[in-house]
Amino acid sequence: MTQKKTYRMAQVNRLLQEQIASIFLTELEDPRLAGVTVTEVRTTRDLHNAVVFLALHKQDNPAECLAGAQHSAGYIRKLLFSRLHIKRIPELEFRYDTSLDEAERIFRALEAADLGPEEP
């Protein structure tokens, strides 16, 4: 893939991320989706499919939240169609983003290992 195509896909992914995050904040009233953050969108080159990664804050049941997001996928696509002027609006698949949980686990491990300044 050429650099121009790679840059274009990055732009499309960023645009989709911004618009989907905006929809989560302003349009959806599902209580299962409270506190959801869209961390990343990965779209296939043909724009048929997109994987949307969600970070969940203060959620007890990530599966329930992902089910709510997947239930709203058609409505989100409809809103994206009216907002965006791209060749095709991809099918949306939602996944839980574990990178924030992993970063927090590493941070806590580093805090626990911090022994303070060395004594001479």
Protein Blocks (a to p, Z undefined) as FASTA:
>chain_A
ZZklmmmmmmmmmmmmmmmmmmmmmmpccfklgoiacfbdcddfklmaccdddddehiab
lmlmmmmmmmmmmmmmmmmmmmpccfbdcdddddddfklmmmmmmmmmmmmmpgbjadZZ
